[in-house]
Amino acid sequence: MSGKLYLIPTTLGDENPYNVLPADIKPLAKSIKFFMVENMRSSRRFLKSIDPEINIDELTFFEINKRTRHIDMVEFFENAIAGNDMGIISEAGCPGVADPGSDAVKVAHQKGIEVKPLVGPSSILLSLMASGMNGQNFAFIGYLPIKQPGRGKAMKYMEQRVVKEDQTQIFIETPYRNNPLLSDLVKTLDGNTRLCVACDLTLESEYIRTKTIREWKKELSDLHKRPAIFLIGK
């Protein structure tokens, strides 16, 4: 009988994992010996934070990222086919959501391996919940183009979706590019469009604000190197 694939959520930042994760993750993570991870170092550190008694040297880690070949992913799952439970650990938040873990989950389904998602924080859902925008019709865009005119066109296209479909648009940026992105948003979008900025979610420094572009122009927040997520909507 094949093992199961557990999608193990992590914290969104440097915090006590039990402030945001269910207690039953500890015994489960302790029982798994094979992990597919986005980053080996941070995953080892995360496992130690849930239980310092976990013997990291007894565990096997397979790194998965955009360069991982499909044939390698299939080979990783030989451990599950042999009857061993496996876990996927994202760099932050929930595996498989805006995360290369989705490719591993696809292979698991192809191989008939049972997939078990576990409860944990998702910056996409947390920011949507707190934005006051439409939570019934929304899209996660990911990263916008870095350069113009592609960036401006992408912003205006998202704004059109907001106006025509009342579809909340959710997107992210590399933390050190947050301030230029915010500046471009207020220069490009209509003054009545609402923009939510949510950064440092679940941390003590958490910051969430929803204002119109016209209001944002009066004072821009400093988001430099702070993990942030952006939403525009009605």
PAZAGU-275590 format. One line per 4 residues: number of its first residue (from 1); their letters; for each residue x, y, z of N, C-alpha, C. Coordinates in pm, whole numbers, plus 32768, in hexadecimal, padded with zeros to 4 digits. Example, Ala and Ser with C-alpha at 12.3 -4.5 7.8 and 13.67 -1.06 7.14 Angstrom:
! PAZAGU-275590
1) as) 8527 7DC7 830C 84CE 7E3E 830C 8528 7EB6 830C; 8505 7F1F 82C4 8557 7F96 82CA 850A 8003 8313
//
This chain:
! PAZAGU-275590
1) msgk) 8054 7F88 8000 8000 8000 8000 8057 807D 8000; 8036 80DA 7FA8 8085 8154 7F9D 8075 81AD 8018; 80DD 81FC 8033 80D3 8260 809B 8081 82D7 806B; 806A 8335 80C3 801E 83AE 80A2 807D 8423 808E
5) lyli) 804D 8488 8044 8099 8503 8034 8055 8571 8087; 809B 85A4 80EB 8065 860D 8142 809B 8696 8118; 8042 86F3 8107 8067 877C 80E4 806F 87CB 8166; 80EA 87E3 8193 8103 881A 8218 8118 88B2 8210
9) pttl) 80BF 8902 8248 80CF 8994 8243 813D 89C2 82A3; 8179 8A31 8281 81DD 8A6E 82D7 81B0 8AFB 82FE; 81FC 8B3B 8353 81DE 8BC5 837A 81FC 8C24 8305; 81C7 8C9E 830D 81E0 8D02 82A6 8259 8D59 82C7
13) gden) 8293 8D42 833C 8308 8D90 8365 8347 8D51 83DE; 83A1 8D99 841B 83EB 8D66 848F 8395 8D79 850C; 8347 8D15 852E 82ED 8D1D 85A0 82DC 8C93 85DD; 829D 8C8E 8651 827E 8C0E 8691 821A 8BC2 863A
17) pynv) 823F 8B4C 8608 81E4 8B04 85AE 815D 8AE5 85EC; 8158 8AD5 866F 80D8 8AB0 86AD 807C 8B27 86C4; 80A8 8B9F 869A 804C 8C10 8697 7FEE 8C06 861F; 8018 8BBD 85B6 7FCB 8BB9 853A 7FB2 8B2C 8505
21) lpad) 7FF3 8AC6 853F 7FE4 8A3E 850C 7F9D 89E5 8571; 7F49 8987 8543 7F05 892A 859D 7F6A 88D1 85E7; 7F49 88AB 8660 7FA4 885A 86B2 7FBD 87D0 8677; 7F5F 879B 8628 7F72 8713 85F4 7FDB 870A 8586
25) ikpl) 8011 877D 855A 807C 8779 84F7 80FB 873F 8534; 8112 8756 85B4 818D 8728 85F6 819C 8690 85EF; 813C 8640 8621 814F 85AF 861A 8153 857A 858B; 8108 85BB 8532 8108 858E 84A7 8191 85A4 8467
29) aksi) 81C6 861F 8476 8249 863E 843B 82B5 85E4 8476; 82A8 85C3 84F5 830B 856E 8537 8308 84DF 8501; 8296 84B6 84CC 8289 842D 849C 82B9 841A 840C; 82CC 8488 83C3 82F2 8481 8336 838A 8486 8327
33) kffm) 83BE 8432 82CF 8450 842A 82BB 847C 845D 8232; 841D 8474 81D7 843E 849F 814F 83F3 8520 812F; 843E 8587 8109 8402 8609 80EF 842E 8641 8067; 83CE 867D 8020 83ED 86CD 7FAB 83E1 875F 7FD5
37) venm) 8449 87AC 7FBF 844E 8834 7FF7 847E 8897 7F8E; 8454 8913 7FA1 8480 897E 7F47 850E 89AB 7F6A; 852C 89AA 7FEB 85B1 89D2 8019 85D9 8978 808E; 8646 8930 807E 866C 88CD 80E2 8690 890C 8168
41) rssr) 86DB 8979 8165 8708 89B6 81E2 8693 89EB 8234; 8638 8A36 81F3 85C8 8A6E 823F 8568 8A01 826C; 855C 8995 821F 8502 8928 8245 8539 88DE 82BF; 85BA 88C9 82C2 85F8 8889 8337 85E4 88E1 83B3
45) rflk) 85F5 8963 83A1 85E2 89C1 8410 8550 89C1 8440; 84F3 89B9 83E0 8465 89B7 8403 8444 8939 8453; 8473 88C7 8428 8456 884A 846F 848D 884E 84FD; 8504 8887 850E 853E 8894 8593 84EC 88F4 85EB
49) sidp) 84AD 8959 85AB 845C 89B8 85F8 83DC 8978 862B; 83A8 8914 85E0 832F 88D1 8612 8350 886D 867E; 83C6 882E 8672 83EE 87CF 86D9 8487 87C4 86DA; 84CA 87FF 873D 855C 87FB 8745 8595 876C 874E
53) eini) 853F 870B 8774 856F 8682 8782 8572 8635 86FE; 853E 8670 8694 8543 862C 8613 85D5 861C 85E8; 85F9 85A2 85C2 8681 8586 8595 8688 85A0 84FE; 86B9 8614 84DA 86BD 863E 844E 8711 85DF 83F9
57) delt) 8779 85A6 8435 87D4 854F 83EA 8793 84CC 83BF; 8721 84AB 83FC 86DA 8431 83D7 8679 8448 8362; 866C 84C5 8339 8609 84E8 82D3 8649 84F1 8249; 85F7 84DA 81E3 8623 84E8 8157 85D8 855C 8118
61) ffei) 8621 85B7 80DA 85E5 862D 809B 85FE 862B 8005; 8597 864D 7FBA 85A2 865F 7F2A 8579 86EF 7F0B; 85D0 873B 7ECD 85AD 87C5 7EAC 855C 87CA 7E2B; 84F0 8817 7E2E 849C 8829 7DB6 8492 88BF 7D9A
65) nkrt) 84A9 88E1 7D1E 849E 896C 7CF1 8480 896B 7C5C; 8483 89DF 7C1F 845E 89E8 7B91 84C0 899E 7B36; 8535 897B 7B6B 8598 8932 7B19 8590 889A 7B2C; 853C 886C 7B89 8531 87DC 7BA2 84ED 8797 7B2B
69) rhid) 852B 8730 7AF7 84F3 86E8 7A85 8482 868B 7AB0; 8423 8675 7A56 83B2 861D 7A74 83E3 8591 7A96; 8448 8562 7A4E 847B 84D9 7A67 84B6 84CE 7AF4; 84F2 853B 7B25 8528 8539 7BAD 84B6 8535 7C13
73) mvef) 844B 8581 7BF7 83D8 8584 7C51 839B 84F8 7C5D; 8391 84B5 7BEC 835A 842C 7BEC 83B2 83D1 7C42; 8434 83E3 7C37 8491 8390 7C85 8482 83AA 7D1B; 846C 8428 7D42 8457 8448 7DCF 83E4 83F5 7E09
77) fena) 837B 83E3 7DB8 8303 83A0 7DEA 8312 8309 7DF6; 8382 82D3 7DCD 839A 8244 7DE3 8395 8225 7E78; 83B9 8287 7ECA 83B4 8273 7F5C 8323 8263 7F8D; 82C7 82B0 7F53 823A 82A3 7F79 8200 8220 7F43
81) iagn) 8224 81FE 7ECA 81F3 8180 7E8E 8221 8109 7EE2; 8295 8117 7F21 82CB 80AC 7F78 8285 80A7 7FFF; 8228 8105 8016 81DA 8101 8092 81FB 816D 80F8; 8255 81C9 80D5 827C 8232 8132 822A 82B1 811F
85) dmgi) 81FB 82EB 818C 81BC 836E 8183 8225 83D6 815E; 81F9 843C 8113 8253 84A7 80EB 8212 852E 810B; 8265 8595 8117 8231 861B 8131 826A 867F 80CF; 821B 86E5 80B0 824C 8757 8062 824D 87D0 80BE
89) isea) 82BD 8818 80BF 82C9 8891 8110 82EC 8906 80B5; 8298 896C 80B7 82B0 89E4 8068 8312 8A3F 80AF; 8344 8AA3 8067 839C 8B06 80A5 834E 8B5B 8109; 82CE 8B74 80EC 8278 8BC0 8148 81E7 8BA3 8126
93) gcpg) 8195 8B8C 818C 8107 8B78 8176 80E4 8AEA 814A; 8081 8AE2 80F1 8048 8A60 80CB 8087 8A29 804C; 80B5 89AC 804E 80ED 896E 7FD6 8087 8967 7F65; 80B7 8977 7EEC 8060 8968 7E77 8017 89E5 7E4E
97) vadp) 8019 8A4E 7EA0 7FD5 8ACC 7E80 8040 8B33 7E61; 8049 8B5C 7DE1 80B5 8BB4 7DB4 813B 8B7A 7DDF; 814D 8AFA 7DC2 81BC 8AAE 7DFC 81DC 8A37 7DA2; 825C 8A14 7D8E 827F 89A3 7D37 824D 891D 7D6A
101) gsda) 821D 8917 7DE5 81E7 889B 7E19 8172 8866 7DC9; 812F 88BF 7D7E 80BC 8893 7D2E 80E3 882B 7CC5; 815F 8836 7C92 818D 87D3 7C2F 819B 8749 7C6F; 81CA 8747 7CEC 81D7 86C8 7D33 814E 868C 7D50
105) vkva) 80EF 86E1 7D74 8067 86B2 7D90 802A 8674 7D12; 8045 86B1 7C9F 8012 867C 7C20 8046 85EE 7C08; 80C7 85DA 7C22 8102 8555 7C10 80C4 84F2 7C72; 80AB 851F 7CED 806F 84C7 7D51 7FE7 8493 7D20
109) hqkg) 7F96 84EC 7CE8 7F13 84C1 7CB4 7F25 845E 7C40; 7F86 8479 7BEB 7F9F 841F 7B7A 7FC7 8394 7BA8; 800C 838D 7C1A 803B 830E 7C50 7FD6 82CD 7CAF; 7F63 830D 7CC3 7EFD 82D5 7D1B 7F1F 82E0 7DAF
113) ievk) 7F74 8340 7DD2 7F9C 8355 7E5E 7F3B 83B6 7EA0; 7F08 8393 7F14 7EA7 83E7 7F5A 7EE9 8469 7F89; 7EA8 84DA 7F6B 7EDB 855E 7F90 7E8C 8594 8006; 7ED3 85C2 806E 7E93 85F2 80E8 7EBF 8683 8104
117) plvg) 7E6B 86E7 80E0 7E8D 8772 8100 7E72 8790 8193; 7ECD 87D9 81D2 7EBF 87FB 825F 7EA3 8891 826E; 7E60 88B3 82D9 7E39 893E 82F2 7EB2 8993 8317; 7EBB 8A0B 82DC 7F27 8A67 82FD 7F10 8AEE 82BD
121) pssi) 7F68 8B4F 82D6 7F55 8BD6 82A4 7F73 8BE3 820E; 7F1E 8C2D 81C9 7F34 8C4E 813C 7F2C 8CE5 812F; 7F97 8D24 8102 7F95 8DB6 80F6 7F2B 8DE4 8093; 7F0E 8D92 802E 7EA9 8DB7 7FCB 7E20 8DC1 800D
125) llsl) 7DFA 8D5A 8057 7D76 8D5A 8096 7D6D 8DBC 810A; 7DD7 8DC6 815A 7DD5 8E22 81CB 7DC5 8EB2 819B; 7E0E 8ED7 8132 7E03 8F5F 80FF 7D7B 8F79 80C1; 7D44 8F16 807C 7CBE 8F25 8042 7C56 8F36 80B0
129) masg) 7C60 8EE6 8118 7C02 8EF0 8189 7C04 8F7C 81C6; 7C7C 8FB6 81D0 7C8B 9036 8215 7C79 90B0 81BC; 7C6B 909B 8139 7C6A 910B 80DC 7BE4 9154 80D4; 7B77 910E 80F1 7AF3 9149 80DC 7AC7 9145 804B
133) mngq) 7B10 90FC 7FF7 7AEF 90F0 7F69 7AA3 906F 7F4E; 7A76 905F 7ED3 7A24 8FED 7EAD 7A6F 8F6A 7EC3; 7A3C 8F17 7F1E 7A7A 8E96 7F3A 7A37 8E23 7EF1; 79D5 8E43 7E99 7990 8DDA 7E4D 79C3 8DD1 7DBE
137) nfaf) 7A04 8E3A 7D90 7A3B 8E3A 7D09 7AC2 8E7F 7D0F; 7B2E 8E31 7D08 7BB3 8E69 7D15 7C16 8E18 7CC3; 7C88 8E55 7CA5 7CF1 8E11 7C59 7D79 8E33 7C94; 7DCF 8DCD 7C9F 7E58 8DE5 7CCA 7EAE 8DEC 7C4E
141) igyl) 7EED 8E5E 7C38 7F38 8E77 7BBD 7FCA 8E4D 7BCA; 7FFF 8E4C 7C45 808D 8E31 7C57 80DC 8EB0 7C48; 814B 8EAA 7BFE 81A1 8F1E 7BEB 8179 8F6A 7B6D; 817E 8FEF 7B74 8167 9043 7AFF 81EB 9056 7AB4
145) pikq) 81E5 907D 7A35 8261 909C 79EE 82B2 9108 7A39; 8335 90FD 7A35 8389 915C 7A7B 8395 91DF 7A2E; 839E 91D5 79AA 83BA 924A 7956 833D 927F 7912; 8343 92FF 78F1 82DC 933E 789F 82FC 9325 780B
149) pgrg) 8297 9323 77B2 820B 9342 77CE 81BA 92CA 7801; 81FC 9254 780B 81B3 91DC 7833 8171 91E8 78BB; 81B7 9228 7919 8180 9236 79A1 8101 928A 799F; 8106 92FE 795D 8091 9355 7958 801A 9313 7915
153) kamk) 8035 92C8 78A9 7FC9 9282 7863 7F89 9219 78BD; 7FDC 91D3 7909 7FA7 916D 7964 7F50 91AD 79D0; 7F79 921F 7A03 7F2B 9265 7A6A 7EA5 9292 7A34; 7EA5 92CB 79BB 7E28 92FB 7980 7DCC 9285 795D
157) ymeq) 7E06 9215 7934 7DB4 919E 7918 7D70 916C 7997; 7DBC 9166 7A06 7D80 913C 7A84 7D11 919B 7AAD; 7D28 921B 7A9A 7CC2 927E 7AC0 7C43 926B 7A6D; 7C52 9248 79EF 7BDD 922C 799B 7B8E 91B5 79D0
161) rvvk) 7BD5 914E 79FF 7B90 90DA 7A38 7B42 9101 7AB5; 7B7C 915B 7B04 7B38 918B 7B7C 7AB7 91D3 7B55; 7ABF 922C 7AF3 7A4D 927E 7ACC 79E0 922A 7A89; 7A07 91D4 7A2A 79A6 918A 79DA 796B 9111 7A23
165) edqt) 79BD 90CE 7A76 7993 9050 7AB2 798C 9052 7B4A; 79B2 90C2 7B86 79BE 90CB 7C18 7A15 9058 7C4B; 7A82 9040 7C04 7ADE 8FD4 7C28 7B58 900F 7C6F; 7B6A 8FEC 7CEC 7BDE 901B 7D37 7C5E 8FE2 7CFA
169) qifi) 7CC2 9038 7CE8 7D41 9010 7CAC 7DAD 900E 7D1A; 7DF1 8F9D 7D27 7E54 8F8A 7D91 7EDC 8F70 7D50; 7F44 8FB4 7D80 7FC8 8FA4 7D43 8035 8FC1 7DAA; 80B0 8F9A 7D86 8120 8FA6 7DE2 8198 8FE1 7D99
173) etpy) 81FF 9000 7DE7 827D 9030 7DAF 82EF 9002 7E0A; 8367 8FF9 7DD2 83DD 8FDE 7E23 83E9 904F 7E8A; 83FD 9030 7F0B 83F7 9096 7F74 8449 9115 7F5B; 84BF 9109 7F1D 850F 9182 7F0A 84DA 91D8 7E96
177) rnnp) 8475 91A7 7E4D 8438 91F6 7DE2 83AC 9229 7E09; 8385 9217 7E87 82FF 923F 7EB1 82E5 92D5 7E9F; 8344 9327 7EC8 832D 93B8 7EC1 831E 93EA 7E31; 8372 93BE 7DD2 835B 93E6 7D47 82D4 93B5 7D11
181) llsd) 82A9 933D 7D3A 8228 930B 7D0E 81B8 9364 7D42; 81BC 9386 7DC3 8155 93DB 7DFE 8151 9463 7DB7; 81C6 9498 7D9A 81CE 9518 7D54 8190 9510 7CC9; 81AC 94A3 7C81 8172 9491 7BFB 80DB 9480 7C00
185) lvkt) 80AB 943C 7C67 801B 9428 7C75 7FD0 94AD 7C84; 8004 9504 7CD8 7FBE 9583 7CEF 7FCA 95E1 7C77; 8031 95CD 7C25 8041 961E 7BAC 7FE7 95ED 7B3B; 7FC8 956D 7B3B 7F87 952E 7AC8 7EF1 951D 7AD8
189) ldgn) 7EC3 94FA 7B4F 7E36 94D6 7B63 7DDE 9550 7B79; 7D5D 953C 7B60 7CFA 95A6 7B75 7CF0 95CA 7C09; 7CD6 9647 7C26 7CD1 9676 7CAF 7C69 9632 7D05; 7BFE 95FC 7CC7 7B92 95BB 7D15 7BAA 9527 7D2C
193) trlc) 7C0D 94EE 7CE9 7C2C 9460 7CFD 7C60 944B 7D8A; 7C32 93E1 7DCB 7C5F 93C4 7E53 7CD6 9366 7E4F; 7D3A 9386 7EA0 7DB4 9337 7EAB 7DC7 930D 7F3B; 7DDC 928B 7F50 7DFE 9258 7FD5 7E90 922C 7FD5
197) vacd) 7ED9 9256 8039 7F62 922A 804F 7F64 91DC 80D3; 7F91 915F 80CD 7F99 910C 8146 8026 90D5 814F; 806E 90FA 81B9 80F7 90C9 81C5 8112 9095 8253; 8178 9043 825E 819D 9004 82DD 8127 8FBC 831D
201) ltle) 80D8 8F78 82CB 8060 8F35 82FE 8083 8ED0 836A; 8035 8ED0 83D5 803D 8E7B 844D 80B0 8EA2 84A9; 8105 8F02 8482 8174 8F2C 84D6 814A 8FA3 852E; 819A 8FC4 8590 817A 9034 85E8 8177 90B8 859B
205) seyi) 81C4 90C0 8530 81CA 913A 84E0 8162 913D 846F; 80FF 90E6 8476 8099 90DC 840E 805C 9164 83ED; 804C 917D 836B 8017 91FD 833B 7FB4 91DE 82CB; 7F36 920A 82DA 7ED0 91F4 8273 7E80 9275 8264
209) rtkt) 7E7E 92AD 81EA 7E32 9327 81D0 7DEE 931C 8148; 7D6E 9343 8143 7D26 934E 80C5 7CF9 93DE 80B4; 7D25 941E 8047 7D00 94A8 802A 7CF2 94B9 7F93; 7CB3 9525 7F69 7CAF 9542 7EDA 7D38 9572 7EAD
213) irew) 7D50 9568 7E2C 7DCF 9599 7DF6 7DE0 962D 7E16; 7D74 9678 7E10 7D79 9707 7E31 7DAB 971B 7EC1; 7D7D 96C6 7F1C 7DA9 96D0 7FA7 7E39 96A3 7FB8; 7E61 963A 7F6F 7EEA 960A 7F78 7F4D 9675 7F4B
217) kkel) 7F26 96C7 7EE9 7F80 972D 7EB5 7FAA 9792 7F20; 7F59 97A1 7F86 7F77 9801 7FF0 7FEA 97D2 8048; 7FF8 974E 8055 8062 9716 80AA 807B 9684 8086; 80F3 9667 8057 8117 95DF 8033 8162 959C 80A7
221) sdlh) 8141 9520 80C1 8183 94D6 812C 820B 94A4 80FC; 8269 9495 8159 82EB 945C 813A 82E3 93C4 8149; 82E9 937F 80D8 82DA 92ED 80D7 835C 92A7 80B3; 83CA 92EE 80B6 844A 92B7 8087 8472 923A 80D7
225) krpa) 8488 91CF 808E 84B4 914D 80C4 8451 9111 8129; 83D2 9138 8122 836C 90FC 8178 8314 90A2 8121; 8304 9023 8142 82AD 8FCB 80F2 8221 9007 80E8; 81F6 9022 806E 8177 9069 805B 8125 9028 7FED
229) ifli) 80A4 9042 7FF3 8048 9016 7F8B 7FEB 908A 7F6E; 7FC8 909A 7EEF 7F7B 910E 7EC2 7EF7 90DF 7E84; 7E8D 912C 7E9A 7E0A 910C 7E60 7DCB 918C 7E2C; 7D8A 9185 7DB8 7D38 91F4 7D8A 7CAB 91C0 7D73
233) gk) 7C4B 9216 7D8F 7BBF 91ED 7D82 7B63 9262 7D98; 7AE2 9242 7DA0 7A7D 92A9 7DB8 7A6A 92BE 7E4C
//
